[in-house]
Structures are given as structure tokens and as C-alpha cells.
Amino acid sequence: MARQRQKGGRGRAPEPVTAPVGGGRAELVPDRDRPRGWTLLLDGAPQSHVDLDDPAYLDFEYQRRLGHIADLAAPSGRPVHAVHLGGGAFTLARYIAATRPRSTQQVIEVDTELIRFVREELPLDRSWRIRVRGDDARAGLRKVPDGWADLIIADVFDGARTPAHLGSTEFAGEVRRALRPGGLYAANVADGPPLAYLRARIATTGTVFPELCLIADPAVLRGRRFGNAVLLASDLPLPVAELTRRAAGDPHPARVEHGRALADFTGGAVPVTDATAVASPAPPPDAFH
């Protein structure tokens, strides 16, 4: 894999690194505020942030929300079985390894060149129990034993869009099969006005899981801008009160919708199957500027 490093002057931060990967052009950009912090971009779209000195640090808003969910997936510090659909820079896998030592994790990422790039430039600690597999997210999930996972995180994008086959009732059923009773399923969903895709994902997930909540920036929920929402589901009641407290205390506060408010938000959205599912909408050109 050909690598390019931009030259920097004396005393400046580490140099950006770029490489062609299966999904386009990957770039690691150093964080000026954190000596060993890096942001991963794919074709210019920010994907992940990692601080090699502090893997428990989460910079992106939606990743902080996923971190709150990981914190609440089991009693503090207890090891968990976690599945990550979509690899990126393995940010949440690093977070769980740091905050829940001895956790056993699987990362499923279709782009094997991206896996190689991230492993070489941002190595995983050898003591962490993280297995990274090059596979389609849904195909890889089928290989997870029934009831194995305490937590499944879906953060999958082909370019800047979630593939259609990861938003259907059949896919949600496969997630529930792999979760233990009471396990948590968290999905990063990107959408903008009129939020039709997000509402359909909620309705679809609700056909399989009886308990749902949504964590998002109020401006996104009001359809004022394109952004990320985290959909959380389980077959048992969710820790809504604690999630609400944590989300409200973030640097960029989020709202948690649940129960009647979430049903009102979802409206008359129709669940989608493999036959009717579509990819998430492409972000507007100015979404990342």
C-alpha cells in the first residue's frame, strides 16, 4: 500500500498520513491539541478520532454517546462481549478495552486495506482481546454465536452512507439473535431533513426490539441540519434516566427521546424489509465544513 506523508516544519505536530483503501482515500490527520491524537477521514469525511495516549477519550459527539451506552452495558469495569459492525479507527473497541479490561471484542470491517492501514499507523495494544475480521457487517454478524454479545454497535458507512442491507427488519432480527437477553444494540444513524430514513430505522428496529430510545442533538431532531443520531434498542427496559443525564452533560448536549415522545417523532413511518430497504441519504456538500 503506497503511503504519503505531508512534510511539516520543525517543532510541528506529526505529519498527516494518506493511503488508498478499498473505500477510497484514507487520511490520518494529527490533532493539534493532543500529542498522539488522530482523526481518520475517508474521502474527506471524518470517520473516527483516536488518542493513542488516552483510548478512553472520545472526541466525536456521536462516539461520546456510544461511549455512554458502553458504560451502561454492564456494571462498571465488568468485562463484556462486544461486537463492532464497522471498524473505522477502532475507537469504541479501544474505549471498551480501556474502561472494561478483559473484555472480548469482535470488530467486523469490510475494507481490509483500511484495517491494515489503521493497524499499522494506530496499533492496538497487544494485551487487548480484540479480534478484527475483514468481512461484510451482516455476513460477519451471522458468524457470531446466538446470545454471545452484551453489546452490538453498528457504525457502518460505505462512503458517507449506510448500506441498505443494514437497515432492514431481517438485519435487526440477526442482531437480536446474537445478543444475550437484555443486551444492547446501538446504531449510528446519519440523516437530515425530512428525517424519513431515521424514522424508518426506528420503526424497523421496533418490530424486533420492544424497548427503544434515540439520542441526538436537538437541532437534528427538529430537522434543522444533517447529523448523527444514536438509536438504542433492547428486549428489556433501557437506562433512559442515566443516559439522559449523561447526554445533557456532554460538551454538545443531546436529547434522549423515549416512549410516547419517540412514538410521536416516528409518526407513521413504515418498517422496511430487505426488499424495500434503501441506503441512508448522502450528506449535503457542506456537512463536514
Secondary structure, DSSP 8 states (H G I E B T S, - for coil): ---EE----TT-----EEEEETTEEEEEEE-TTSTTEEEEEETTEEEEEEETT-TT---SHHHHHHHHHHHTSSSTT---EEEEES-TT-HHHHHHHHHSTT-EEEEEES-HHHHHHHHHHS---TTSEEEEEES-HHHHHHTS-TT-EEEEEE---BTTB--GGGSSHHHHHHHHHHEEEEEEEEEEEEE-TT-HHHHHHHHHHHTT-SEEEEEE-HHHHTTSS-EEEEEEEESS---HHHHHHHHHTSSS--EEEEHHHHHHHHTT-----TTT--------TTTT-
